[in-house]
Amino acid sequence: MSKIDEELKQAIRDSEGSEASDVAEGDEKHVAMTSTAADASSEDDEGSGRRNLGVLITLLVLGGGILSFVLGQDSKQLTYAKDVESVLTQAEDLGQRNLRVQGVLVPGTLSKREEPCEYRFKIRQMGDSDGKVMDIRYASCIVPDTFRDVPGMDVEATVTGQLADGYFEARDIQAKCPSKYEMEQRQLAGEQKPHGTVEGEVPSVEAVQNGEGS
């Protein structure tokens, strides 16, 4: 074999070795890039998971705070709407809770004490002329103009307050005024407006207790 043939074979071997080296190096780079991408993806997943967990924790904290606020409210600060019969039958359970009670003024029960100012009256279950009645005391010198004891006219009253020892202690009174048409019709029939009476016509507590009130 000539020297030229030997050099040619050596060149071929060197070329094949270089290509193998390049392939190996390329494979290593590919593996490295794949590993880096996998690591980056894993880090992204972990970061996303941490963010989602953070959002979840924040929502739970906010929800817990709201729930704690609602449950932590004193029941005495809430106002419960009741009718007369419900209040009388559930008096022990209602205790000192704030109540809004709607009823009808019992005729002949409205009276006033001058010193200190206090109105006393009774309201009955709405829609039941023979229903249960509840004693009301209102520590004020003034009541709404529409709240008057007018014969032959049902005056609806809504009182807000708390149960006391044997009576209902009202802080606020609202009376329903009949419509203009209804008032005109009743006036034609000879009835008075619910605000047609004057303050001095309200009998005293003593007079009502002695059966002298109108």
Residue frames as a rotation matrix with the C-alpha (Angstrom) as fourth column:
MET 1
0.584 0.812 0.000 0.00
0.812 -0.584 0.000 0.00
0.000 0.000 -1.000 0.00
SER 2
-0.169 -0.681 0.712 1.35
0.647 -0.622 -0.442 3.33
0.744 0.386 0.546 -1.03
LYS 3
-0.811 -0.228 -0.538 1.87
0.567 -0.532 -0.629 6.25
-0.143 -0.815 0.561 1.28
ILE 4
-0.831 0.548 0.098 -0.94
-0.456 -0.771 0.445 8.14
0.319 0.325 0.890 -0.48
ASP 5
-0.083 0.827 -0.556 -3.41
0.047 0.560 0.827 5.33
0.995 0.043 -0.085 0.29
GLU 6
-0.332 -0.114 -0.936 -2.44
0.891 0.288 -0.351 5.37
0.309 -0.951 0.006 3.94
GLU 7
-0.977 -0.053 -0.208 -2.92
0.123 -0.931 -0.343 9.13
-0.176 -0.361 0.916 4.17
LEU 8
-0.570 0.820 -0.050 -6.31
-0.467 -0.273 0.841 8.84
0.677 0.502 0.538 2.46
LYS 9
-0.008 0.549 -0.835 -7.53
0.488 0.732 0.476 6.18
0.873 -0.403 -0.274 4.93
GLN 10
-0.603 -0.289 -0.744 -6.30
0.798 -0.236 -0.555 8.25
-0.015 -0.928 0.373 7.87
ALA 11
-0.959 0.276 0.067 -8.16
-0.264 -0.953 0.152 11.29
0.106 0.128 0.986 6.57
ILE 12
-0.221 0.925 -0.310 -11.36
-0.206 0.266 0.942 9.22
0.953 0.272 0.131 6.27
ARG 13
-0.104 0.133 -0.986 -10.94
0.829 0.559 -0.012 7.90
0.550 -0.818 -0.168 9.83
ASP 14
-0.875 -0.274 -0.400 -10.33
0.457 -0.742 -0.490 11.41
-0.163 -0.611 0.774 11.14
SER 15
-0.756 0.646 0.106 -13.41
-0.457 -0.637 0.620 12.68
0.468 0.420 0.777 9.32
GLU 16
0.015 0.777 -0.629 -15.61
0.183 0.616 0.766 9.90
0.983 -0.127 -0.133 10.73
GLY 17
-0.347 -0.211 -0.914 -14.30
0.910 0.158 -0.382 10.56
0.225 -0.965 0.138 14.24
SER 18
-0.998 -0.036 -0.045 -15.04
0.044 -0.983 -0.180 14.27
-0.038 -0.181 0.983 13.94
GLU 19
-0.424 0.905 -0.039 -18.59
-0.418 -0.157 0.895 13.61
0.804 0.395 0.445 12.76
ALA 20
0.042 0.409 -0.911 -19.19
0.610 0.712 0.348 11.20
0.791 -0.571 -0.220 15.67
SER 21
-0.688 -0.373 -0.623 -17.84
0.724 -0.408 -0.556 13.79
-0.047 -0.834 0.551 18.07
ASP 22
-0.913 0.381 0.147 -20.10
-0.330 -0.900 0.285 16.46
0.241 0.212 0.947 16.58
VAL 23
-0.113 0.912 -0.394 -23.11
-0.089 0.386 0.918 14.13
0.990 0.139 0.037 16.86
ALA 24
-0.118 -0.005 -0.993 -22.28
0.877 0.469 -0.107 13.32
0.467 -0.883 -0.051 20.47
GLU 25
-0.913 -0.268 -0.307 -21.80
0.383 -0.822 -0.422 16.96
-0.140 -0.503 0.853 21.28
GLY 26
-0.674 0.729 0.124 -25.10
-0.439 -0.530 0.726 17.80
0.594 0.434 0.677 19.56
ASP 27
0.043 0.694 -0.718 -26.89
0.361 0.660 0.659 15.11
0.931 -0.288 -0.222 21.56
GLU 28
-0.441 -0.285 -0.851 -25.42
0.894 -0.051 -0.446 16.48
0.084 -0.957 0.277 24.76
LYS 29
-0.996 0.088 0.006 -26.57
-0.088 -0.996 -0.032 20.00
0.003 -0.033 0.999 23.87
HIS 30
-0.362 0.921 -0.142 -30.03
-0.289 0.034 0.957 18.71
0.886 0.387 0.254 23.00
VAL 31
0.021 0.305 -0.952 -30.27
0.751 0.624 0.217 16.85
0.660 -0.719 -0.216 26.31
ALA 32
-0.746 -0.377 -0.549 -29.06
0.654 -0.569 -0.498 19.93
-0.125 -0.731 0.671 28.14
MET 33
-0.879 0.457 0.138 -31.59
-0.363 -0.828 0.427 22.17
0.309 0.325 0.894 26.37
THR 34
-0.085 0.876 -0.475 -34.37
0.038 0.480 0.877 19.67
0.996 0.057 -0.074 27.03
SER 35
-0.194 -0.073 -0.978 -33.42
0.923 0.324 -0.207 19.51
0.332 -0.943 0.004 30.70
THR 36
-0.959 -0.200 -0.203 -33.31
0.256 -0.917 -0.306 23.31
-0.125 -0.345 0.930 30.93
ALA 37
-0.596 0.800 0.066 -36.75
-0.438 -0.393 0.809 23.60
0.673 0.453 0.584 29.31
ALA 38
0.046 0.602 -0.797 -38.11
0.453 0.699 0.553 20.95
0.890 -0.387 -0.241 31.67
ASP 39
-0.522 -0.319 -0.791 -36.65
0.853 -0.187 -0.488 22.78
0.008 -0.929 0.370 34.65
ALA 40
-0.985 0.164 0.059 -38.13
-0.159 -0.983 0.091 26.06
0.073 0.080 0.994 33.43
SER 41
-0.272 0.939 -0.211 -41.53
-0.242 0.145 0.959 24.45
0.931 0.312 0.188 32.90
SER 42
-0.046 0.194 -0.980 -41.34
0.799 0.596 0.080 22.91
0.600 -0.779 -0.182 36.36
GLU 43
-0.824 -0.314 -0.471 -40.49
0.541 -0.684 -0.490 26.28
-0.168 -0.659 0.734 37.86
ASP 44
-0.792 0.594 0.143 -43.39
-0.413 -0.693 0.591 27.90
0.450 0.409 0.794 35.99
ASP 45
-0.007 0.807 -0.591 -45.76
0.181 0.582 0.793 25.22
0.983 -0.101 -0.150 37.29
GLU 46
-0.274 -0.177 -0.945 -44.47
0.938 0.168 -0.303 25.72
0.213 -0.970 0.120 40.81
GLY 47
-0.986 -0.119 -0.115 -44.81
0.139 -0.972 -0.189 29.51
-0.089 -0.202 0.975 40.50
SER 48
-0.495 0.869 0.000 -48.33
-0.412 -0.234 0.881 29.18
0.765 0.436 0.474 39.13
GLY 49
0.038 0.479 -0.877 -49.21
0.569 0.711 0.413 26.76
0.821 -0.515 -0.246 41.91
ARG 50
-0.624 -0.332 -0.708 -47.88
0.779 -0.332 -0.531 29.15
-0.059 -0.883 0.466 44.54
ARG 51
-0.946 0.305 0.108 -49.87
-0.274 -0.933 0.234 32.02
0.172 0.192 0.966 43.04
ASN 52
-0.166 0.934 -0.316 -53.06
-0.172 0.288 0.942 29.97
0.971 0.211 0.113 42.98
LEU 53
-0.088 0.064 -0.994 -52.44
0.859 0.510 -0.044 28.88
0.504 -0.858 -0.100 46.56
GLY 54
-0.906 -0.300 -0.299 -51.88
0.410 -0.796 -0.445 32.51
-0.104 -0.526 0.844 47.55
VAL 55
-0.679 0.722 0.131 -55.16
-0.480 -0.572 0.664 33.56
0.555 0.388 0.736 45.92
LEU 56
0.036 0.697 -0.716 -56.99
0.252 0.687 0.681 30.68
0.967 -0.205 -0.151 47.62
ILE 57
-0.405 -0.269 -0.874 -55.55
0.898 0.065 -0.436 31.60
0.174 -0.961 0.215 51.03
THR 58
-0.999 0.029 0.024 -56.51
-0.031 -0.994 -0.105 35.25
0.021 -0.106 0.994 50.51
LEU 59
-0.353 0.932 -0.085 -60.09
-0.414 -0.075 0.907 34.29
0.839 0.355 0.412 49.61
LEU 60
0.045 0.331 -0.943 -60.33
0.629 0.723 0.284 31.99
0.776 -0.606 -0.175 52.61
VAL 61
-0.731 -0.383 -0.564 -59.05
0.682 -0.448 -0.578 34.72
-0.031 -0.807 0.589 54.92
LEU 62
-0.888 0.441 0.133 -61.52
-0.392 -0.875 0.284 37.26
0.242 0.200 0.950 53.50
GLY 63
-0.092 0.893 -0.440 -64.38
-0.161 0.423 0.892 34.77
0.983 0.153 0.105 53.70
GLY 64
-0.151 -0.034 -0.988 -63.47
0.847 0.510 -0.147 33.86
0.509 -0.859 -0.048 57.26
GLY 65
-0.951 -0.238 -0.199 -63.29
0.306 -0.825 -0.476 37.52
-0.051 -0.513 0.857 58.20
ILE 66
-0.595 0.798 0.098 -66.72
-0.567 -0.503 0.653 38.22
0.570 0.332 0.751 56.78
LEU 67
0.088 0.628 -0.773 -68.19
0.212 0.746 0.631 35.15
0.973 -0.220 -0.068 58.45
SER 68
-0.471 -0.342 -0.813 -66.62
0.848 0.078 -0.524 36.08
0.243 -0.936 0.254 61.77
PHE 69
-0.985 0.120 0.125 -68.01
-0.136 -0.982 -0.133 39.60
0.107 -0.148 0.983 61.45
VAL 70
-0.246 0.962 -0.118 -71.52
-0.497 -0.021 0.868 38.34
0.832 0.272 0.483 60.77
LEU 71
0.212 0.311 -0.927 -71.44
0.495 0.783 0.376 35.70
0.843 -0.538 0.012 63.50
GLY 72
-0.614 -0.564 -0.552 -69.80
0.757 -0.224 -0.614 38.15
0.223 -0.795 0.565 65.89
GLN 73
-0.592 0.472 0.653 -72.61
-0.260 -0.879 0.400 40.66
0.763 0.068 0.643 65.60
ASP 74
-0.939 0.332 0.093 -74.60
-0.045 0.149 -0.988 40.97
-0.342 -0.931 -0.125 68.79
SER 75
-0.574 0.784 0.237 -78.12
0.771 0.419 0.480 39.70
0.277 0.458 -0.845 68.17
LYS 76
0.060 0.602 -0.797 -79.37
0.763 -0.542 -0.352 42.73
-0.643 -0.587 -0.492 70.09
GLN 77
-0.572 -0.340 -0.747 -78.13
-0.145 -0.854 0.499 44.95
-0.807 0.394 0.439 67.27
LEU 78
-0.951 0.296 0.087 -80.42
0.174 0.283 0.943 43.24
0.254 0.912 -0.321 64.77
THR 79
-0.546 0.837 0.036 -84.12
-0.701 -0.433 -0.566 44.09
-0.458 -0.334 0.823 64.41
TYR 80
-0.941 0.261 0.217 -86.64
0.317 0.903 0.289 41.29
-0.120 0.341 -0.932 63.94
ALA 81
-0.605 0.794 -0.065 -90.02
-0.734 -0.524 0.432 41.94
0.309 0.309 0.899 62.29
LYS 82
-0.924 0.341 -0.175 -92.81
0.382 0.852 -0.358 40.18
0.028 -0.397 -0.917 64.19
ASP 83
-0.185 0.916 0.356 -96.55
-0.107 -0.379 0.919 40.35
0.977 0.132 0.169 64.63
VAL 84
-0.029 0.222 0.975 -98.29
-0.922 -0.383 0.060 40.72
0.386 -0.897 0.216 67.97
GLU 85
0.884 0.459 0.091 -99.16
-0.459 0.814 0.354 37.05
0.088 -0.355 0.931 68.41
SER 86
0.535 -0.756 -0.377 -95.62
0.335 0.599 -0.727 35.90
0.776 0.263 0.574 67.61
VAL 87
-0.335 -0.680 0.652 -94.10
-0.353 -0.551 -0.756 38.29
0.873 -0.484 -0.056 70.15
LEU 88
0.175 0.489 0.855 -96.50
-0.970 -0.065 0.235 37.24
0.170 -0.870 0.463 72.89
THR 89
0.970 0.241 -0.032 -96.03
-0.235 0.964 0.127 33.51
0.062 -0.115 0.991 72.30
GLN 90
0.509 -0.851 -0.130 -92.24
0.629 0.471 -0.619 33.73
0.588 0.233 0.775 71.88
ALA 91
0.839 -0.102 0.534 -91.54
-0.313 -0.894 0.321 36.31
0.444 -0.437 -0.782 74.58
GLU 92
0.775 -0.562 0.288 -89.06
-0.113 0.325 0.939 34.12
-0.622 -0.760 0.189 76.51
ASP 93
0.343 -0.654 0.675 -87.07
0.866 0.498 0.043 33.27
-0.364 0.570 0.737 73.38
LEU 94
0.550 -0.078 0.832 -87.00
0.544 -0.722 -0.428 36.86
0.634 0.688 -0.354 72.10
GLY 95
0.068 -0.569 -0.819 -85.61
0.985 -0.093 0.147 38.24
-0.160 -0.817 0.554 75.36
GLN 96
0.210 -0.101 -0.972 -84.01
0.243 -0.958 0.152 41.66
-0.947 -0.268 -0.177 74.86
ARG 97
-0.533 -0.413 0.739 -83.83
0.786 0.081 0.613 41.54
-0.313 0.907 0.281 71.08
ASN 98
-0.724 0.275 -0.632 -84.81
-0.371 -0.929 0.021 44.53
-0.582 0.250 0.774 69.00
LEU 99
-0.481 0.662 0.575 -88.26
0.745 0.654 -0.130 44.00
-0.462 0.366 -0.807 67.53
ARG 100
-0.879 0.386 -0.279 -90.46
-0.471 -0.790 0.392 45.73
-0.069 0.476 0.876 64.98
VAL 101
-0.722 0.672 0.162 -94.08
0.553 0.703 -0.448 44.83
-0.415 -0.234 -0.879 65.71
GLN 102
-0.876 0.483 0.019 -97.06
-0.325 -0.617 0.716 45.73
0.357 0.621 0.697 63.56
GLY 103
-0.656 0.710 -0.256 -100.58
0.743 0.549 -0.384 45.82
-0.132 -0.442 -0.887 64.91
VAL 104
-0.178 0.706 0.685 -103.76
0.355 -0.603 0.714 47.84
0.918 0.370 -0.143 65.31
LEU 105
-0.882 -0.125 0.455 -104.41
-0.310 -0.573 -0.759 50.33
0.356 -0.810 0.466 68.11
VAL 106
-0.474 0.741 -0.476 -106.99
0.828 0.559 0.046 48.99
0.300 -0.373 -0.878 70.55
PRO 107
-0.099 0.498 0.861 -109.68
0.104 -0.856 0.507 51.72
0.990 0.139 0.033 70.89
GLY 108
0.788 0.519 0.332 -109.86
-0.183 -0.317 0.931 53.42
0.588 -0.794 -0.154 74.26
THR 109
0.720 -0.551 -0.421 -106.38
0.693 0.547 0.470 52.40
-0.028 -0.630 0.776 75.40
LEU 110
-0.058 -0.792 0.607 -104.31
0.664 -0.485 -0.569 55.43
0.745 0.370 0.554 74.33
SER 111
0.914 0.286 -0.288 -103.25
0.403 -0.553 0.729 57.55
0.049 -0.782 -0.621 77.30
LYS 112
0.199 -0.854 0.480 -100.50
0.242 -0.432 -0.869 59.96
0.950 0.289 0.121 78.26
ARG 113
0.572 -0.164 -0.804 -98.45
0.804 -0.086 0.589 60.67
-0.166 -0.983 0.083 81.37
GLU 114
0.922 -0.133 0.363 -97.07
0.008 -0.932 -0.362 64.19
0.387 0.337 -0.859 81.70
GLU 115
0.283 -0.836 0.469 -94.20
-0.901 -0.400 -0.169 63.77
0.329 -0.375 -0.867 84.18
PRO 116
-0.598 -0.646 -0.474 -92.13
-0.285 -0.381 0.880 62.23
-0.749 0.661 0.044 82.77
CYS 117
0.024 0.648 -0.762 -93.70
-0.967 -0.177 -0.182 62.13
-0.252 0.741 0.622 79.33
GLU 118
-0.915 -0.261 0.309 -94.94
-0.178 0.946 0.271 58.72
-0.363 0.193 -0.912 78.32
TYR 119
-0.093 0.884 -0.459 -97.65
-0.979 0.003 0.205 57.35
0.183 0.468 0.865 76.07
ARG 120
-0.798 -0.055 0.600 -99.33
-0.251 0.936 -0.248 54.07
-0.547 -0.348 -0.761 76.89
PHE 121
0.105 0.841 -0.530 -101.62
-0.984 0.010 -0.179 52.02
-0.146 0.540 0.829 74.68
LYS 122
-0.120 -0.076 0.990 -102.36
-0.103 0.993 0.064 48.53
-0.987 -0.094 -0.127 73.45
ILE 123
-0.258 0.088 -0.962 -102.12
-0.965 -0.059 0.254 47.01
-0.035 0.994 0.100 70.00
ARG 124
0.320 0.451 0.833 -103.79
-0.363 0.870 -0.332 43.84
-0.875 -0.197 0.442 68.79
GLN 125
-0.525 -0.460 0.717 -103.11
0.375 0.631 0.679 41.30
-0.764 0.625 -0.159 66.11
MET 126
-0.596 0.282 -0.752 -103.92
-0.695 -0.649 0.308 42.71
-0.402 0.706 0.583 62.68
GLY 127
-0.500 0.485 -0.718 -106.97
-0.574 0.435 0.694 41.17
0.648 0.759 0.061 61.02
ASP 128
-0.305 0.391 -0.869 -108.25
0.605 0.784 0.141 39.73
0.735 -0.483 -0.475 64.30
SER 129
-0.029 0.383 0.923 -110.51
-0.389 -0.855 0.343 42.00
0.921 -0.349 0.174 66.33
ASP 130
0.888 0.352 0.296 -110.55
-0.413 0.323 0.852 39.42
0.204 -0.878 0.432 69.13
GLY 131
0.469 -0.781 -0.413 -106.85
0.326 0.587 -0.741 38.61
0.821 0.212 0.530 68.89
LYS 132
0.285 -0.472 -0.834 -104.17
0.957 0.091 0.275 38.93
-0.054 -0.877 0.478 71.51
VAL 133
0.860 0.001 0.511 -103.18
0.075 -0.989 -0.124 42.42
0.505 0.145 -0.851 72.65
MET 134
0.044 -0.924 -0.379 -99.82
0.931 0.175 -0.320 43.78
0.362 -0.339 0.869 73.75
ASP 135
0.823 0.185 -0.538 -99.17
0.452 -0.786 0.421 46.63
-0.345 -0.590 -0.730 76.20
ILE 136
0.145 -0.754 0.641 -96.95
0.812 -0.280 -0.513 49.37
0.566 0.595 0.571 74.76
ARG 137
0.675 -0.038 -0.737 -95.11
0.473 -0.745 0.471 52.18
-0.567 -0.666 -0.485 76.53
TYR 138
0.284 -0.521 0.805 -93.47
0.814 -0.312 -0.489 54.99
0.506 0.795 0.335 74.61
ALA 139
0.219 -0.283 -0.934 -91.28
0.800 -0.495 0.338 57.34
-0.558 -0.821 0.118 76.66
SER 140
-0.777 -0.397 0.488 -91.78
0.611 -0.662 0.435 60.52
0.150 0.636 0.757 74.65
CYS 141
-0.517 0.586 -0.624 -93.84
0.108 -0.678 -0.727 63.71
-0.849 -0.443 0.287 74.72
ILE 142
-0.103 0.412 -0.905 -94.76
-0.880 -0.461 -0.110 63.50
-0.463 0.786 0.411 71.03
VAL 143
-0.234 0.111 0.966 -96.33
0.345 0.938 -0.024 60.85
-0.909 0.328 -0.257 68.83
PRO 144
-0.925 -0.105 0.365 -97.00
0.378 -0.183 0.907 61.00
-0.029 0.977 0.209 65.07
ASP 145
-0.712 0.681 -0.173 -99.94
-0.650 -0.732 -0.205 63.19
-0.266 -0.034 0.963 64.06
THR 146
-0.221 0.635 -0.741 -101.63
-0.675 0.449 0.586 60.20
0.704 0.629 0.330 62.48
PHE 147
-0.640 -0.048 -0.767 -101.49
0.385 0.844 -0.374 58.24
0.666 -0.534 -0.521 65.72
ARG 148
-0.694 0.531 0.486 -104.81
-0.711 -0.611 -0.349 59.09
0.111 -0.587 0.802 67.34
ASP 149
-0.863 0.481 0.153 -107.57
0.380 0.819 -0.431 57.07
-0.333 -0.314 -0.889 68.94
VAL 150
-0.694 0.637 -0.337 -110.49
-0.720 -0.632 0.288 57.78
-0.030 0.442 0.896 66.60
PRO 151
-0.254 0.671 0.696 -113.76
-0.289 0.634 -0.717 55.90
-0.923 -0.383 0.033 67.19
GLY 152
0.710 0.664 0.234 -114.73
-0.057 0.386 -0.921 53.63
-0.702 0.641 0.312 64.34
MET 153
0.762 -0.507 -0.402 -111.35
-0.542 -0.162 -0.824 53.80
0.353 0.846 -0.398 62.63
ASP 154
0.831 -0.556 -0.009 -108.60
0.507 0.752 0.422 51.20
-0.228 -0.355 0.907 62.76
VAL 155
0.735 -0.675 -0.061 -105.25
-0.674 -0.717 -0.179 52.93
0.077 0.173 -0.982 63.22
GLU 156
0.827 -0.500 -0.258 -102.38
0.427 0.856 -0.290 50.67
0.366 0.130 0.922 62.20
ALA 157
0.743 -0.602 0.291 -99.26
-0.667 -0.632 0.395 51.14
-0.054 -0.488 -0.871 64.30
THR 158
0.614 -0.670 -0.417 -95.73
0.366 0.710 -0.601 49.79
0.699 0.216 0.682 63.95
VAL 159
0.871 -0.313 0.380 -93.63
-0.490 -0.495 0.717 49.98
-0.036 -0.811 -0.584 67.09
THR 160
0.392 -0.831 -0.395 -89.89
0.114 0.470 -0.875 49.34
0.913 0.298 0.279 67.34
GLY 161
0.199 -0.348 0.916 -88.21
-0.913 -0.406 0.045 48.51
0.356 -0.845 -0.398 70.63
GLN 162
-0.695 -0.508 -0.509 -87.74
-0.240 0.831 -0.501 45.72
0.678 -0.226 -0.700 73.16
LEU 163
0.372 0.778 -0.506 -89.75
0.261 0.435 0.861 43.61
0.891 -0.453 -0.041 75.53
ALA 164
-0.520 -0.451 0.725 -89.66
-0.585 -0.431 -0.687 44.75
0.622 -0.782 -0.040 79.13
ASP 165
-0.989 0.139 -0.054 -91.23
0.130 0.630 -0.766 43.45
-0.073 -0.764 -0.641 82.33
GLY 166
-0.347 0.937 0.030 -94.82
0.622 0.254 -0.741 42.86
-0.702 -0.238 -0.671 81.30
TYR 167
0.715 0.579 -0.393 -94.93
0.080 -0.626 -0.776 45.34
-0.695 0.523 -0.494 78.42
PHE 168
0.300 -0.590 0.750 -93.21
0.953 0.147 -0.266 46.43
0.046 0.794 0.606 75.22
GLU 169
0.259 -0.317 -0.912 -90.89
0.316 -0.865 0.390 49.43
-0.913 -0.390 -0.124 75.52
ALA 170
0.629 0.098 0.771 -91.10
0.777 -0.044 -0.628 51.31
-0.028 0.994 -0.104 72.22
ARG 171
-0.330 -0.774 -0.541 -88.40
0.540 -0.625 0.564 53.65
-0.774 -0.106 0.624 70.89
ASP 172
-0.923 0.040 -0.383 -90.25
-0.325 -0.615 0.719 54.54
-0.206 0.788 0.580 67.73
ILE 173
-0.167 0.932 0.323 -93.86
0.351 0.362 -0.863 54.63
-0.921 -0.031 -0.388 66.54
GLN 174
-0.961 0.008 -0.278 -95.13
-0.259 -0.390 0.884 54.76
-0.101 0.921 0.377 62.99
ALA 175
-0.239 0.950 0.202 -98.82
0.101 0.231 -0.968 55.05
-0.966 -0.211 -0.152 62.21
LYS 176
-0.769 0.015 0.639 -100.41
0.629 0.201 0.751 54.33
-0.117 0.979 -0.164 58.85
CYS 177
-0.583 0.550 -0.598 -102.40
-0.327 -0.832 -0.447 57.24
-0.744 -0.065 0.665 57.53
PRO 178
0.151 0.699 0.699 -105.49
0.561 0.522 -0.643 56.38
-0.814 0.489 -0.313 55.44
SER 179
-0.616 -0.352 0.705 -105.42
0.787 -0.252 0.563 57.44
-0.021 0.902 0.432 51.80
LYS 180
-0.940 0.251 -0.232 -106.86
-0.241 -0.968 -0.072 60.79
-0.242 -0.012 0.970 50.78
TYR 181
-0.486 0.796 -0.362 -109.80
-0.412 0.157 0.898 59.05
0.771 0.585 0.251 49.09
GLU 182
-0.266 0.359 -0.895 -110.48
0.669 0.737 0.096 56.91
0.694 -0.573 -0.436 52.14
MET 183
-0.794 -0.076 -0.604 -110.33
0.540 -0.546 -0.641 59.93
-0.281 -0.835 0.474 54.43
GLU 184
-0.850 0.510 -0.129 -112.76
-0.517 -0.764 0.387 61.83
0.099 0.396 0.913 52.22
GLN 185
-0.287 0.762 -0.581 -115.17
-0.077 0.586 0.806 58.93
0.955 0.276 -0.109 52.20
ARG 186
-0.340 0.115 -0.933 -115.00
0.870 0.415 -0.266 58.60
0.357 -0.903 -0.241 55.97
GLN 187
-0.948 0.011 -0.318 -115.45
0.123 -0.909 -0.398 62.32
-0.294 -0.416 0.861 56.42
LEU 188
-0.618 0.768 -0.166 -118.58
-0.550 -0.272 0.789 62.14
0.561 0.580 0.591 54.26
ALA 189
-0.047 0.572 -0.819 -119.77
0.348 0.778 0.523 59.37
0.936 -0.261 -0.235 56.57
GLY 190
0.752 0.413 0.514 -119.26
-0.229 -0.567 0.791 61.67
0.619 -0.712 -0.332 59.55
GLU 191
0.688 -0.575 -0.442 -115.95
0.725 0.534 0.435 60.26
-0.014 -0.620 0.785 60.79
GLN 192
0.825 -0.484 -0.291 -112.95
-0.351 -0.843 0.407 62.30
-0.442 -0.234 -0.866 61.86
LYS 193
0.514 -0.787 -0.340 -109.49
-0.344 0.174 -0.923 62.29
0.786 0.592 -0.182 60.32
PRO 194
0.571 -0.354 -0.741 -107.00
0.719 0.651 0.244 60.36
0.396 -0.672 0.626 62.44
HIS 195
-0.580 -0.798 -0.165 -105.08
0.789 -0.499 -0.358 63.62
0.203 -0.338 0.919 62.83
GLY 196
-0.094 0.638 0.764 -108.18
0.236 -0.731 0.640 65.66
0.967 0.241 -0.082 63.47
THR 197
0.798 0.354 -0.487 -107.91
0.530 -0.030 0.847 65.47
0.285 -0.935 -0.212 67.25
VAL 198
0.436 -0.644 0.629 -105.69
-0.473 -0.758 -0.449 67.71
0.766 -0.101 -0.635 69.36
GLU 199
-0.488 -0.793 -0.365 -103.02
-0.079 0.456 -0.886 66.81
0.869 -0.404 -0.285 71.87
GLY 200
-0.726 0.164 0.668 -105.18
-0.682 -0.301 -0.667 67.71
0.091 -0.939 0.330 74.86
GLU 201
0.320 0.933 -0.162 -107.81
-0.906 0.352 0.237 65.11
0.278 0.070 0.958 73.94
VAL 202
-0.107 -0.406 -0.908 -105.52
-0.057 0.914 -0.402 62.22
0.993 0.009 -0.120 74.84
PRO 203
0.834 0.502 0.229 -106.67
-0.243 -0.039 0.969 61.11
0.495 -0.864 0.089 78.30
SER 204
0.018 -0.835 0.550 -104.27
-0.981 -0.120 -0.151 60.70
0.192 -0.537 -0.821 81.18
VAL 205
-0.632 -0.341 -0.696 -102.93
-0.239 0.940 -0.243 57.32
0.737 0.012 -0.676 82.23
GLU 206
-0.959 0.263 0.104 -104.87
-0.059 0.175 -0.983 57.57
-0.277 -0.949 -0.152 85.49
ALA 207
-0.224 0.935 -0.276 -108.12
-0.851 -0.325 -0.413 58.36
-0.476 0.142 0.868 83.68
VAL 208
-0.011 0.170 -0.985 -107.78
-0.775 0.621 0.116 55.34
0.632 0.765 0.125 81.41
GLN 209
-0.832 -0.354 -0.427 -106.85
-0.020 0.788 -0.615 53.10
0.554 -0.503 -0.663 84.33
ASN 210
-0.820 0.572 0.027 -109.94
-0.097 -0.092 -0.991 54.31
-0.564 -0.815 0.131 86.18
GLY 211
-0.455 0.653 0.605 -112.11
0.855 0.510 0.093 53.75
-0.248 0.559 -0.791 83.12
GLU 212
0.237 0.550 -0.801 -112.71
0.324 -0.822 -0.469 57.45
-0.916 -0.148 -0.373 82.56
GLY 213
-0.725 -0.585 -0.364 -111.00
-0.149 -0.383 0.912 57.71
-0.673 0.715 0.191 79.16
SER 214
0.159 0.783 -0.601 -113.00
-0.848 -0.203 -0.490 58.07
-0.506 0.588 0.632 75.96
